[in-house]
Amino acid sequence: MEEKRYTYRSDTEKKSLTNRLNRIEGQIGGIRKMIEEERYCDDILIQLQAVNKSIKSLANVLLENHMYKCVTEEFEKGNTDIIEEVISLFRRFQ
């Protein structure tokens, strides 16, 4: 069984990430409403692209935090296996 790991985040970090997720949820709700209202495909596709960009932006923030915080901490503890984790993570992003 794989060990469950955690990342401590300050209240400020949690609030920032939660705000981003709330915006994404709002965008998704807006797209759902557009579909229900039979809006033009082009308009919906533009909004889908905006959601995609928002998700990528959130992923980049999390990745940056992961590199500066989690990876650095593990490397300082002497855990060089973290390098394989990072390589695997980057492969998933491709």
C-alpha positions in Angstrom: 0.0 0.0 0.0 1.3 3.4 -1.0 2.1 5.9 1.8 -0.4 8.8 2.0 1.5 12.1 1.8 0.4 15.5 2.7 1.4 19.1 1.8 1.0 21.8 4.4 -0.4 25.0 2.9 -0.9 28.3 4.7 -4.3 29.8 5.0 -3.3 32.3 2.3 -2.3 29.6 -0.1 -5.5 27.6 0.5 -7.6 30.7 0.0 -5.8 31.5 -3.3 -6.2 28.0 -4.6 -9.8 27.8 -3.5 -10.6 31.1 -5.2 -9.2 29.8 -8.4 -11.2 26.6 -8.1 -14.4 28.6 -7.4 -13.8 30.7 -10.6 -13.3 27.5 -12.6 -16.5 26.1 -11.2 -18.3 29.3 -12.1 -17.0 29.1 -15.6 -18.2 25.5 -15.9 -21.6 26.5 -14.6 -21.7 29.3 -17.2 -20.9 26.9 -20.0 -23.6 24.5 -18.8 -26.1 27.4 -18.9 -24.9 28.3 -22.4 -25.6 24.8 -23.6 -29.0 24.8 -21.9 -29.8 28.1 -23.6 -28.7 26.7 -27.0 -26.0 29.3 -27.4 -23.8 29.4 -30.5 -21.0 26.7 -30.6 -18.3 29.3 -31.2 -19.2 31.1 -28.0 -19.2 27.9 -26.0 -15.8 26.9 -27.4 -14.3 30.2 -26.5 -15.5 29.7 -22.9 -14.1 26.1 -22.9 -10.8 27.5 -23.9 -10.9 30.0 -21.0 -11.6 27.1 -18.6 -8.7 25.2 -20.1 -6.4 28.1 -19.6 -7.6 28.6 -16.0 -6.9 24.9 -15.2 -3.5 25.1 -16.7 -2.7 28.2 -14.7 -3.8 26.5 -11.5 -1.7 23.4 -12.4 1.3 25.7 -13.0 0.9 27.3 -9.6 0.7 23.9 -7.9 3.7 22.6 -9.8 5.7 25.7 -8.9 4.8 25.3 -5.2 5.6 21.6 -5.4 9.0 22.2 -6.8 9.9 25.0 -4.3 8.4 23.4 -1.3 7.9 19.6 -1.4 10.7 18.7 -3.8 13.2 21.0 -2.0 12.3 19.6 1.4 12.6 16.0 0.3 15.9 16.6 -1.5 17.3 18.4 1.6 16.3 15.2 3.6 18.5 13.2 1.2 15.6 11.7 -0.6 16.9 11.5 -4.2 14.0 9.4 -5.2 12.1 12.7 -5.5 13.9 13.2 -8.8 12.1 10.2 -10.3 8.8 11.6 -9.0 9.5 14.9 -10.7 10.5 13.2 -14.0 7.3 11.2 -13.9 5.2 14.3 -13.2 6.7 16.1 -16.2 6.0 13.1 -18.4 2.3 13.3 -17.4 2.2 17.0 -18.4 3.4 16.2 -22.0 
